């Protein structure tokens, strides 16, 4: 037990402290105080912490797990331990970022709302003299799909209200700041478009009644919100105001005492850290010690197996002869995702309107003349998990299929099945926004199945991978039936890829027979 604590548990504690203290300080200094880069809070508070803790768990600490006997007949538990450690490190770090925003915010007293331009910019304000012009509001509606299987359909209404120094300023065209309000309702994404429209109209009517009843001029203090989805929604509302313009300073009313702004965040940081480390300690007590690996770690000897695994993975990401297009496609998909993130569209997920602006497939628009959407949507993804899952799917099938087809045929199959999957989507769904490389990837899996069934691959190979491929395809199609996933594109890609595989079979078989250097590819 002493070795487990010294080699794994103590470094875990130090890593957690370094992450909380180090990254929280950098977040405050770079993104809050200096306001560099203009990143959204979902990136600074959730995205970057998740990446840093993931690197810490999998790169820094995971090699030390070799000293634990985590191998069993059912598999290796090392990945499970890494995942749990990632969660343990991530939760308190994310809470710390929420805490630093509220704890470091200064409260500034303004005599008039007009003074906000001359006063030092801070997070919070109190104002003595102001007038809320409720008759000159501007509104923006937004929608978002979330959930593991896109189960939730979120409806947002953002209301921007001009804040003036006095009522007499209502004839002016300049306002000093905007009071921002948000109304939100969540419904099932499985509802039909007509039912969604009905529910939205009810939500809009209720929001209007709530706004008319609410005395928005009564608040304890004002919160100058950071760069978030809420702020972006309110900025869109401000653009629609036909009377007022000026600085786009958005203030959100807060009714609770200023002293209560931090809530229990500090306690949650310590509490989640303590609970997580306690769970981690118990998990370390369970497995036995791998004496060979323990001696290697104590001696500081390199882990040849881990190095080989890392080298093999890196090789899969490098373009090379016979395997050139797959890494390039991965770079393109991830690169477009990163561009969307850096454009401030989000991190975990993107809004539907942003996906449409970037080229998502949508029946009314595509059929209306935007036929290019049949292709552009293949390179778009709805968020982090979406692009990661498709990346691994493409990586797995590409390493087997591209060497057989060659560069030209591989890219043609990928693009063609992706387009056919998009056609199947708009043919089946009347008005569904569809994005992702999964249609093209399903096309490659359809071709993969055709090659296995026609015995292009050796029997031992087909037996090993046929079941796993069918499980992958069946799993995705099954969850697509639960709603929120474009199964039409999946099926369209799969069937088109299977047919293309059957058409290419004679040519690939003939080439395999003629290439004596690769006799192992004969069926």
Secondary structure, 3 states (H helix, E strand, C coil): CHHHHHHHHHHHHHHHHHHHHHHHHHHHHHHHHCCCCCCCHHHHHHHHHHHHHHHHHHHHHHHHHHHECCEECCEECHHHHHHHHHHHHHHHHHHHHHHHHHHCCCEEEEEEHHHHHCCCCCCEEEEEECEEEEEEEEEEEEEEEECCCCCEEEEEEEEEEEEECCHHHHHCCECCEEEEEEEEEEEECCCCHHHHHHHHHHHHHHHHHHHHHCCCCCCCEEEECCCCHHHHHHHHHHHCCCCCECCCCEEEEECCCHHHCCCCHHHHHHHHHHHHHHHHHHHHHHCCECHHHHHHHHHCCCCHHHHHHHHHHHHHCCCECCECHHHHHHHHHHHHHHHHHHCCCECCEECHHHHHHCCCEEHHHHHCCCCCHHHHHHHCCCEHHHHHHHHHHHHHHHHHHHHHHCHHHHHHHHHHHHHHHHHHHHHHCCCCEECCCHHHHHHHHHHHHHHHHCCCCCHHHHHHHHHHHHHHHHHHHHHHCCCCCCHHHHHHHHHHHHHHHHHHHHHHHHHHHHCHHHHHHCC
